[in-house]
Amino acid sequence: MISFDYPMLFLIVVLPIFVHFLIRPFQIRQTSVRVSFFNIVAQSFSDKQSLHNIRKRKTIQTSLLIVSWVLFCVALARPVMSGKEIVKNISSKSFYIALDLSGSMNFEDTQSGQTRLDVAKKNIVKFINERKDDYLGLVVFGDSAYLQAPLTNDRESLISLVNQSKVGMAGLSTHLGDAIGLGIKRFRGLKMKERVLVLLTDGNDTGSDIRPIDAAKIARSENIKIYVLGYGDPKTVGENSLDTNTLKEISRLTNGRFYLPSDEKQLEQAFKDISSIEVQEMTRLTFLPKYDLFFIPIVIILLIYLMTILIILIRRFLLQRSANV
């Protein structure tokens, strides 16, 4: 189906008519010589061309101008051809995973003997692979929060960035509030209805610019749900202690959930639980591709004038040849 992006421009087709009648050509009135035998004189100086041929040539030229002008107006109206409708299903959910890279994540106190971070990364990768159609991003935090990967459905690239995350690359402390704040900032302006932040940490806030509870209240006001995974020893005291009360309050304020996995299996189950709660929801989008056709009338105009010039040159050549003979 062919349509026009700017159909109102067809109104300028009649513009030359208004110009012709409203803006008359400049004329000088003066006495001229009237010759009763003008036809004979004209025929003698026109290489045997009759006045009929002269008028015919003028008619052809006028017709070419009219056709060219109409085609030019068609090109200005920008004709487009609609292609086959494309239907695409996209996820209505988006996730940011906030991963703690503080010094305590390097503790080798897991059942497998791996560090807390290695176990966390392994389960995050599984979670990413399960959310096939969702958009996911990665925030890492320590002394501050940093965007490691913006929202994407390129799972391979995201998994690669998860695996490249190392303890200390964001600093050795734990700024929970800054991580939540950055997640909120990255979610703003998105069209997805469901926005989820998965926060994995083994410690407590150690000096964020914004208190974790205050950040959670802002997240609640912007309909961002936060799931908190406290992957550490709740019995630990001091700087590396796990602040379960604050983490529970963060999840409660945002209608999320708090998990306190004590081993690798429970951590894996926590991620599975989040996946089962956050069921994938697809939004159907339709797209109608359009292909520009404005160049076609332009090409036709060029071909018309090229053919006209070619015919004139051939005709002159034949006339000169016949005259020489």
C-alpha positions in Angstrom: 0.0 0.0 0.0 1.3 3.4 -1.0 0.7 6.5 1.1 2.1 10.0 1.5 3.8 11.5 4.6 3.0 15.0 3.6 -0.2 14.9 1.4 -1.0 18.6 2.1 1.9 19.5 -0.2 -0.2 18.4 -3.2 -1.9 21.8 -2.9 1.1 23.5 -4.4 0.4 21.7 -7.7 -1.9 24.6 -8.6 0.6 27.2 -7.6 1.8 27.9 -11.2 -1.8 28.6 -12.3 -2.0 31.4 -9.6 1.3 32.7 -10.6 0.3 32.8 -14.2 -2.9 34.8 -13.6 -1.8 36.9 -10.6 1.8 37.8 -11.7 1.6 38.7 -15.4 4.8 38.9 -17.4 6.2 42.4 -17.9 5.0 43.9 -21.2 5.9 47.0 -23.2 3.3 48.4 -25.4 4.7 49.8 -28.6 3.7 50.0 -32.3 4.9 47.0 -34.3 5.1 46.4 -38.0 2.3 44.3 -39.3 3.2 42.1 -42.2 0.4 40.5 -44.1 2.7 37.8 -45.6 4.2 36.7 -42.2 3.5 33.0 -42.8 5.6 33.2 -46.0 8.5 35.0 -44.2 8.4 32.6 -41.3 8.5 29.5 -43.5 11.5 30.9 -45.5 13.6 31.4 -42.3 12.6 28.2 -40.4 14.4 25.6 -42.4 11.2 24.6 -44.1 9.4 24.0 -40.7 5.8 25.0 -40.7 4.2 27.2 -38.1 2.3 24.1 -37.1 5.5 22.3 -36.1 6.5 25.4 -34.1 3.2 25.4 -32.2 3.5 21.6 -31.7 7.0 21.9 -30.2 5.7 24.6 -27.8 2.9 22.3 -26.8 5.3 19.5 -26.1 7.5 21.7 -24.0 4.6 23.0 -22.0 3.4 19.4 -21.4 6.9 18.4 -20.2 6.9 21.2 -17.8 3.5 20.3 -16.4 4.4 16.6 -16.0 7.7 17.5 -14.4 6.1 19.9 -11.9 3.4 17.3 -11.0 6.1 14.6 -10.4 8.2 17.1 -8.4 5.1 17.7 -6.2 4.6 14.0 -5.8 8.2 13.7 -4.6 7.7 16.5 -2.1 4.7 14.8 -0.7 7.1 11.9 0.1 5.4 8.7 -1.1 6.1 5.6 1.0 5.2 2.0 0.6 4.1 0.1 3.7 5.7 -3.3 4.1 4.4 -6.4 5.9 3.4 -5.9 9.5 6.0 -7.0 12.0 4.8 -8.3 15.3 7.3 -8.5 18.2 6.7 -9.6 21.8 8.9 -7.8 24.3 9.1 -8.3 28.1 7.3 -5.8 30.3 9.8 -6.4 33.1 13.3 -5.1 33.7 15.9 -6.1 36.3 18.9 -4.5 37.8 21.2 -6.7 39.8 23.2 -4.8 42.4 26.3 -6.9 43.4 28.4 -6.2 46.5 32.1 -6.2 45.7 33.3 -5.2 49.2 36.3 -7.0 50.8 34.2 -9.4 52.8 32.9 -11.0 49.5 36.4 -12.5 49.2 35.9 -14.7 52.3 36.2 -18.4 51.4 33.6 -19.6 53.9 31.2 -21.4 51.5 30.6 -25.2 51.5 32.5 -25.6 48.2 35.5 -23.6 49.4 34.8 -20.9 46.9 34.6 -17.2 47.8 31.2 -15.6 48.5 31.6 -13.6 45.3 32.3 -16.7 43.1 29.2 -18.4 44.4 27.1 -15.3 43.9 28.3 -14.8 40.3 27.5 -18.5 39.5 23.9 -18.0 40.7 23.5 -14.6 39.0 24.6 -16.2 35.7 21.9 -18.9 36.1 19.3 -16.3 36.9 20.3 -14.3 33.8 19.9 -17.4 31.6 16.5 -18.1 33.0 15.2 -14.6 32.2 15.5 -15.1 28.4 13.3 -12.3 27.2 13.7 -9.8 30.0 16.1 -6.8 30.0 18.7 -7.0 32.7 21.5 -4.7 33.9 24.3 -4.9 36.5 25.3 -2.4 39.2 28.4 -3.1 41.3 29.1 -1.3 44.6 31.8 -0.9 47.2 33.1 2.6 48.2 30.5 3.8 45.7 28.1 2.4 43.2 28.9 2.0 39.5 27.0 0.9 36.4 28.7 -2.2 35.1 26.1 -3.0 32.4 23.0 -1.0 31.3 19.7 -2.8 30.6 20.2 -5.3 27.8 18.8 -8.5 26.4 22.3 -9.5 25.2 22.8 -12.2 27.8 26.3 -13.3 26.6 27.7 -9.8 27.1 26.0 -9.4 30.5 27.3 -12.7 31.7 30.8 -11.8 30.6 30.6 -8.6 32.6 29.3 -10.5 35.7 32.2 -12.9 35.5 34.7 -10.0 35.1 33.5 -8.5 38.4 36.2 -8.7 41.1 36.4 -7.9 44.8 37.8 -4.4 45.3 37.1 -3.0 41.8 34.5 -0.7 43.3 36.3 -0.3 46.6 36.3 -2.4 49.8 33.5 -0.8 51.8 29.7 -1.3 51.4 27.6 1.6 50.2 24.1 0.0 50.1 22.2 3.2 49.8 24.3 4.4 46.8 23.6 1.1 45.1 19.9 1.4 45.5 20.1 5.1 44.5 21.9 4.3 41.2 19.4 1.5 40.5 16.5 4.0 40.9 18.3 6.5 38.6 18.8 3.9 35.9 15.2 2.8 36.0 13.8 6.3 35.5 12.4 7.0 32.1 11.9 3.3 31.2 8.6 2.2 29.6 8.6 -1.2 31.3 5.8 -1.5 33.8 7.6 -3.9 36.1 11.0 -2.8 37.5 12.9 -5.0 39.9 16.1 -4.5 41.8 17.9 -7.6 43.1 20.3 -6.6 45.8 23.0 -9.1 46.9 25.2 -8.1 49.8 27.0 -9.7 52.8 27.4 -6.6 54.9 26.0 -3.3 56.2 26.0 0.2 54.9 29.3 2.0 55.6 28.7 5.6 54.7 26.5 6.0 51.6 25.5 9.5 50.5 21.9 8.4 51.0 20.7 6.1 53.8 19.4 2.7 52.5 16.0 3.2 54.1 15.6 6.6 52.5 16.6 5.2 49.1 14.1 2.3 49.6 11.3 4.9 50.3 12.2 6.6 47.0 12.1 3.3 45.2 8.7 2.6 46.6 7.4 5.9 45.4 8.6 5.0 41.9 7.1 1.5 42.0 10.5 -0.3 42.1 10.5 -3.6 43.9 13.6 -4.7 45.7 14.6 -8.3 46.5 17.4 -8.5 49.1 19.7 -11.4 49.4 21.8 -11.2 52.6 24.5 -13.7 51.8 26.8 -13.6 54.8 27.0 -14.8 58.4 24.4 -13.0 60.6 26.5 -13.7 63.7 29.4 -11.7 62.4 30.0 -8.5 64.3 31.9 -5.3 63.5 32.4 -3.7 60.1 31.7 -6.9 58.2 28.4 -7.7 60.1 25.2 -8.3 58.2 22.6 -5.7 59.0 19.5 -8.0 58.6 17.1 -5.5 60.2 17.9 -2.8 57.5 17.8 -5.3 54.7 14.4 -6.7 55.8 13.0 -3.1 56.0 14.3 -2.3 52.5 12.4 -5.3 51.1 9.3 -4.6 53.2 9.1 -1.0 52.1 9.3 -1.9 48.4 6.9 -5.0 48.5 9.9 -7.2 47.8 11.3 -10.1 49.8 14.3 -10.7 52.0 16.3 -13.9 51.8 19.0 -15.0 54.2 20.6 -18.0 52.6 23.0 -19.9 54.8 24.6 -22.0 52.1 24.9 -22.3 48.3 21.8 -24.3 47.8 19.7 -21.8 49.7 21.1 -19.0 47.6 20.3 -20.9 44.4 16.8 -21.5 45.7 16.4 -17.8 46.6 17.1 -16.8 42.9 14.7 -19.5 41.7 12.0 -18.1 44.1 12.5 -14.6 42.7 12.1 -16.0 39.1 8.9 -17.9 40.1 7.4 -14.8 41.7 8.4 -12.4 38.9 6.6 -14.3 36.1 7.6 -13.1 32.7 5.0 -10.8 31.1 5.1 -10.1 27.4 3.8 -7.0 25.6 2.8 -7.3 22.0 4.1 -4.6 19.7 3.3 -4.2 16.1 5.5 -2.3 13.6 4.7 -1.3 10.1 7.9 -0.8 8.1 7.8 2.0 5.5 10.0 2.3 2.4 10.6 5.7 0.8 9.6 6.1 -2.9 10.3 9.8 -3.4 13.3 9.1 -5.6 11.1 7.4 -8.2 9.4 10.6 -9.5 12.8 12.4 -9.4 14.3 9.6 -11.5 11.4 9.8 -14.0 11.9 13.6 -14.3 15.6 13.1 -15.1 14.8 10.3 -17.6 12.3 12.5 -19.4 14.7 15.3 -19.8 17.6 13.0 -20.8 15.4 11.4 -23.4 14.2 14.8 -24.7 17.8 16.1 -25.0 18.8 12.9 -26.7 16.0 13.2 -29.2 16.8 16.8 -30.0 20.5 16.0 -30.5 19.6 13.1 -32.8 17.2 15.2 -34.8 19.7 18.0 -35.2 22.3 15.5 -36.3 19.9 14.0 -38.9 18.9 17.5 -40.2 22.5 18.6 -40.6 23.4 15.4 -42.3 20.4 15.7 -44.8 21.4 19.4 -45.4 24.9 18.4 -46.2 23.7 15.8 -48.7 
